[in-house]
Amino acid sequence: MESPKYRLNKADLISVGRGLLIACGGAALTYLTETIAKFDFGPYAPVVVAGWSVIVNIVRKFLAGEVK
């Protein structure tokens, strides 16, 4: 259902909130990527990459919600 002019319904507010979380998450990951690139994880680099992949997937599932 579309919001009336100059108002937002609950669905629109949730959508805007998800967009805000995605934008903040992207900014945080950009910052972390620049910061983490300075560290040498040595033989643990594959574990760190796998960990980041799991975190990104968890966040994606959290934001996606229930699919009908």
C-alpha positions in Angstrom: 0.0 0.0 0.0 1.4 3.4 -1.0 1.8 6.2 1.5 -0.3 9.3 1.2 1.5 12.5 0.2 3.6 14.0 3.0 3.2 10.9 5.2 4.9 7.6 5.6 3.2 4.4 6.5 4.8 1.6 8.6 5.9 -0.4 5.6 7.7 2.7 4.2 9.4 3.5 7.5 10.6 -0.1 7.7 12.0 0.2 4.1 13.7 3.4 4.9 15.2 1.9 8.1 16.5 -1.1 6.2 18.1 1.3 3.7 19.7 3.2 6.5 21.1 0.0 8.0 22.5 -1.0 4.6 24.1 2.4 4.1 25.6 2.4 7.6 26.8 -1.2 7.1 28.4 -0.3 3.8 30.2 2.7 5.4 31.3 0.6 8.3 32.6 -2.2 6.1 34.4 0.4 3.9 36.1 1.8 7.0 37.0 -1.6 8.3 38.3 -2.7 4.9 40.8 0.2 4.9 41.7 -0.4 8.6 42.0 -4.2 8.3 44.1 -4.0 5.1 46.9 -2.6 7.3 47.0 -5.8 9.4 48.8 -9.0 8.5 46.7 -11.9 9.6 49.4 -14.3 8.3 48.1 -17.9 8.1 44.8 -16.9 9.6 43.8 -14.7 6.6 41.5 -17.4 5.2 39.7 -17.7 8.6 39.2 -13.9 8.7 37.8 -13.9 5.1 35.5 -16.7 6.0 34.4 -14.9 9.1 33.6 -11.8 7.2 31.6 -13.8 4.7 29.5 -15.3 7.5 28.9 -11.9 9.1 27.8 -10.4 5.8 25.4 -13.4 5.2 23.9 -13.0 8.7 23.3 -9.3 8.2 21.8 -10.0 4.7 19.4 -12.6 6.1 18.5 -10.3 9.1 17.6 -7.4 6.7 15.8 -9.6 4.2 13.2 -10.8 6.8 10.5 -13.3 6.0 10.1 -14.1 2.3 6.5 -15.0 1.2 
